[in-house]
Amino acid sequence: MENITGSAVVAGDYLQTRKFLVDELCKLVTHHSVVIEAPRRFGKTSVIKEFVRQDQEKGGESRFFIRFMELEGVENLDQFCLKLYRELILLYDFRRYGDWLKTVLRDSWNAVAARVPSIGIPEFELELRETTRNLDFTAWKERLTPLFSGMSKLDKTVVIAFDEFPDMLQNFASGTEPLGFIKATDALTAWLRSIRQEFSETASCHFVFCGSVNLRKTLEDAGISKRMNDTETLRVPPMTADEARTLLILLSQSYGILLEPSALDLMVEKTADGPPYYGQILVKALRDSRINEIGLEEIQVIYDTMLRNGDHDLNHFDSRLAAYIPTQQELACSRVILRTLCHDCWHERELYETVIAESRLDYAVYQRILDRLIYEGYIKRSIAAAGKLSFISPMLRDWWSHKAGIH
């Protein structure tokens, strides 16, 4: 098993004990569109990409045509529609559906229909971009809808995975989208819902929505919180202690590192009940130590050194906080919350009344900050602690404690 942080993992690098998530996605997407929910770093994209890999491995027995769309960096509806258009064209075997496809596209784009076989060639991409540059969203829908309707001709269910979808919606507020965030989000999600409903009975097309920002909260901000209530939800859970132990052993073995039982127990304590990410970066610290046999004393030194040396896999938690919290007052509140949770778990109401209320921050704003900290992967409402707030991982708590000068 290769130790991969910050990117999706598949095949032999995907933890066997978490492949049940791929099985669940496969079952759900057979009949429904799906929203994959989890905080950052929980492996949402890995679930999709392992699903794609497993389906491709089946060859002729595959049940799906899967198109994966990476939407990070997409800033407006025009860019989204162009990417979607290319992906939809690639669904159709030109030798089998060429006459129909040319007819559909000629009705819409006479200038490019004859060059469909050359899709992907730079000249075609340039011509397509130039031809569609001035289309508004209504015109785009007129050209995309026939490609959805044609899916009834295919002998498999089409699955379109939109990775970083809510991040893209938030990008609509950056200024390059003519309709603005609210109108563009409303228009796009309404259209995608109409597509889902039109094909729900034939099961010819389903969507998978995934991203590192909470989609439902993003839609709530746009005033359309019920827009996704026709979808199923797949939640990616934290690792159990046994999963953490398995991950740590396999990753350590990949570097030829032998862990004494006491060292392994401490590592499990610091990484269990969180995402695999923390196990991955802890094993990277072991690798960097150049020590091949690690006992309790060695792991304690390595762990403390990792926290104090400003590990880049942890430092981004501080810089990203400033990027994602909108106002200085809310940023200050976020830091107070995190500093307080370094000491102990708190019920959210108790934390507000004891620590936050004197700042005169409205309780609704405080709750919004908590929700953002939860989905950004800083804290959680801990089931083990009767719903109290705590850090998402003991490792992140320890790092933040050092960062805040608590110990």
N, C-alpha and C positions, 0 to 999 in steps of 0.2 A: 504493500500500500504506500503510494507516494503522498508526501505531506504537502498539500496544496491549500494555501490560504488566499482568500480574496477572489477566488475564481470557482466556478462550478466544478464538482467532482462527479465522475461517472465510472461505470464498470468496476474494476478491481479496487479503485480508490474510493468507491462509495461504500459506506459502512453497511455490512450485510443486515445488521439488526434494524436498519431504517428503511429497508426496501419495501416494507409493508406500506409505506407512504406512496410508492409508485404503484403498487397493486390497487390501493384505494383510489388513486387518481384515474387509473385505467377503468375501474368500475364506474366511477362517477361520470366520466366524460363520455361514456358510451351513450348516456341518455340525457346529460345535462351540461350546461356551461358551468364552470367552476371558478371560484375565487380562492387562491391559495393565500392563507393568512399566517403571518408570524412576524416577529420583530426582525430587524436586520441581523444578518450573520447566522440565521437559523437554517440556511440551505434550501430556500424556496426554489431558486433557479436550478439547483442540483436535482431536485425532484423532477422538474420538467425535462431537463436534459437527459436524465437517466431513463425517463419514460420514452423519450424519443429514441435513445440508443437501443433499448430493449425491443421497441416495435420494429426498428430497422433490422435488427438481428433476426427477426422472424421471417424476413424475406417474403415469399409468396403467401405466407400465412398471416401476414400483417393485417390488422383490422382497420388501420387508420392511414390517412394521408395527413401528415403533421407538418405545419409550417410554423417555424419559430421566428418571432419578430422581436429584436432587441430595440427598445424604444428610448433608451437613455440618450439624451442629446436631441431628441425630436422636440421642436419648439412650437410647432403650429400644425393646424389641420392639413395644410397642403403637403408638408413633409410626411405626415402620417399616411395620407391617402396614396402618395407616390410609392411608399414602401409596401403598402397593402396591395396596390395594383400589381406590382412586380411579383409578389408572393402568390397572388391568385392566378396569374398567368402560368406560373411554374407548376401549378396543380395539374394542368392538362397536357397530356401527351400530344404533341403537335401532329404526329403521324396518325393518331387515332381520332382526334377531335379537330384537326386542322380546318376543315371546311366550316364547321360550326363556329369555331373560335375566330376565324377570319371574318365571318359574317358579323358576329357580335361586335368585334372591334372596328370593322369598317363602318358600321352604323354610327359608331362613336368617334373614332379617330381614323379617318381615311388616310391620313398622312403617315401613320405608323403601322397599320394592320399588316401590310405586306412584309414587314421586317420582324414579326414576332419570333421567327426561328432564331433570330440573332440576339434575343434578349440576353443581357449580361455582357455583351460586347460594348466597349466604351462608346463607339459611335451611336449605337442604339440608345444607350443610356442618355447621351447628350441630346439626341433628337427628342426622346421622350420628355426629358426635362423642359426643353424649349417649347414643345408642343403643349404641355400642360401648365405652363408657368402661370397663366392668368386665370386658371379655373377657380371658381369659388366652391364652397362645400356642396352646394346644391348640384352644380355641374359634375363634381366628382362622384356624388352618389349615383347620378344617372349612368355613369360609366362603369362603376363598380358593381352595381346591383345585378346586371346580367351575368356576371361571373359567379356571383353567389347562386343565382337561379340555376345555372348550369351544373351545379354540384350534384343535382339529381341524376345526372348522366354517369357519375362516377360509381364504382362498385364498392367504395369504402366510405366510412364516416370521415369527414374533414375536421381536423382539430387545428385551430389557429391559436397559438400561445402568444400572448402579449406580455412580454417581460418588461418590467419597469413602467407599467401602464399608469399608475397613479403619479409617478414622478413626471411623466410626460404631461399629464393634466396640469400639474402645478407649474410646469414650464410655460403653459399658455399665459401665465401672468407676467412673463418676462418682458412683454412688449412687442414681440414679433408676430403675434397672432392678432389679426385685425378684429376679430370678434371679442377679444378679451377672454379672461379665464372663465367667468360664469357662463356666458353665452356659448362659447366654444365647447365647454364641458357638457353643457346641457344638450347641445345639438349632436355631438358625437355619441354620447352615451344613449340618447334617445334612439338614434339610428341603429346602433349596435343592438339595443334591446329589440327593436322591430325585426332585425335579422334573426335574432335568437328565437323570437316567437313565431316567425314565419316558418322556420325549419324545425320547430320543436317536435312536430308529429312525425316527420319523415326521418328525423335524427341524422340528417345529411351533413349538418355543420354545427359544431359547438366551439365555444371560446374558453380559453384558460387565461385568467387575469392574475398577474403576479407583479410584485414590486416592493421596494424597500420603504415605501411610505404607505400608511394605512389608507386603502382605497375608500372604505366606507366613510372615514372621517373627511377625506378630500371631497367626496360627493356631498356630505353634510355641509361643508363650507360653501358649496355651490348652491345649496338649497334644494338638492335633489336626492335626499338620503334614501329614498325607496327605489331608486333607479335599478338597483342590482338585486332586488328581493326575489327575482325569479331564478337566481343562481344557487348552486350548492357550495358549501364551504369545506375546504380541506385545511385543517389547522396542523401546522408542523410543531410537534411538542419538543420540549427540552430533552436532553439525554438523561436516561436513568443512570444510576451509579454503575450498574453492570455494563451499560453501553459505553460509559466514559472509560471504564477499566479496559474494555476490549479495544477501544480506539487508541488509548495510550500505549497499550502493549504492542499493537500492530505498527503504529507509527515509530515507536522506539526501535522495534526490531528492524525496520527499514533502514535505520542508521547504524545498526549493529550495537545498540545500546542495551545493556543488561540492567534491569531495575530490581533492586532489592524490595521485598514485600512492604517494608515500612515506607520506602520512598514512593512506591506505587500508591499506597493508601493515602499519603498526603496529596499526591497529584489528583487522585479521584475526589478527595474532599474539596479541592480548589476548582474543579471543573464540572462536577456532576450537577444536574438540575439546571444546566445552561446549554447553549448551543455548542456544537463540536468545535467551533472556532477557537475557543479558549484552550481546549486540549491540543489543537494544532500549534498554537503559538507557544505553548509551554514546551512541547517537544522540540520546537525549533530552538528554544533557549538551551535545551539539553544538548542538541547538536552543536551549537555554537560554543559550548563549554569545552568540547573536545575530550570529555571524560566518558569512557566506555562502560564503566561499572559505577552505578550511582546508588548510594545509600541515603539514609535519612539526613545525615549531616550535609552531604553534597547537594541534595535537592533543596534544602533550606537556603544554602548559600546562593545557588543558581537562581532560585525563585526571588530572593531578596534583591539580587543584582539586577535581574530583569525589571523589577518594579522601579528601582532607583535610577537605572540608566536611560530611562526615556525610550523604551522599546517602541519602534515606529508602528507596530501593529496595535499598540494601545494609545499612543499619543494622539491619534486622529479623533479619539473620543472627546478630547478637550477642544480641538479646533473646530470640529463639526458642530459642537453645541452652539457656538457663536453664529455659525452659518445657518442653522435651522430654527433658532429661537428669534422671533421677529423684533422684539423691543428690548431695550436695556433693562427695563423693570422686570420683564419676564425672564431674561437671561440671569439677572441677579437672583430671582426667585428659584430658578433651576439649580443654580449653584448652592443655594441654601438648602434646598431639598436633598441634594446629593451629599453635601457635607453632613447633614443630620443623619442620613441613612448609613453613613460610615460607622456610626456608633451602635445602631440597633435598628430593628424593624419597627415600623410605626403604622397604626391605622391612619388612613388619609385625613379623616376629620380631625383626629387628635393632633396630627402634625400641623395642620393648618391653624388650629386654634392656639397651639403652643408656640409655633415658630414663625408663621407667615402672616397671621391676622393683623399684627401691629403695623405691617407695611401698607395696610389698607388695600391690598390687592383683592379684587372681587373673587369670591369662591368659584364662580363659573370659569374665570380665567385660570385660576389655580388648577382646576380639574382638567382644563384643556392642556396646560403645561404637563400635568402628570401623564395624560394620554400620549402626548408627543414623546416624552421621555421613555414611556413603555414601548412604543412602536419603534423608536430609534434604537432600542436595544440597551438602554441604561438600567432600567428598573423593571420590576414586575409586581403584580399582586400575588403574593405567595400563598398557594393552597396549603402548603405545609405549615405556614405561620398564620392560619386562620384569616387569610385575605389581607394581611398586613403588607405594606410596601417594603420591598427590599431590593438590593442590587440584583441584576440579572444573573450575576456570577460572583462567587466569592473573590475570584481573581480581579475582577473589575473593581469590586469594593476595596480590596487591598491596594490596588494601584491608585484609586482616587484618594484614598486615605494618605498615601505618600504625597500625592499631588497637592492636597489641601493642607499638608503639614500636620496631620493629626497624629501620625506616628511614622 
